[in-house]
Amino acid sequence: MAFELAPLPFAYDALAPYTSAETLEFHHDKHHATYVTNLNNLIKGTEFESMSLEEVIVASAGKNAPVFNNAAQHFNHAEFWKFQKKDGGGTKIPAKIQALIDSDLGGYDKFRADFIQAGVTQFGSGWAWLALKDGKLTITKTSNADNPLTSGATPILTADVWEHGYYIDYRNLRAKFLEAFVDHLINWDYVLECYEKAA
């Protein structure tokens, strides 16, 4: 079964001025597309061919770096797009998620600071995550293609801190990109959807 690159769930200019159409065209149509093409070529005729994307990630982790890197990057990006929307972000959070942020993460302001800090302090390329593990929300970061699936957690929000995700718009100001992401772009409804599927 070949994996496919889904179209963005919004117009290329929908996230402006926080993320430009130019960034999305490069990020989705070039970078993400390359991971999907590479993955399909790598798994052809292998045991991975009949697996779901999540199964490929878990099965290849620590065993087949090329397959893992492209599968995980496909997953990470596919989720990253869904975690964003026009006029998102900020404190317009579904009550169930807000309650978990309060109980597990010390409230919204602490969540905001800790999530941005996770992305800023990820050395080199990687991702910042909000994940569900053992029934609790946790903020974490991973390098390169890695994601919480490899440690038995379920991702319910991510921000891409690879330079290709923000450099056109923010140059070297990763923190500014993360602030814009949290304050203006998070699709909290999709966060809730992911939580309910995992809980």
Beta strands, then each sheet from edge to edge (+ up, - down):
strand 1: 126-133
strand 2: 136-143
strand 3: 154-160
sheet 1: 2+ 1- 3+
end
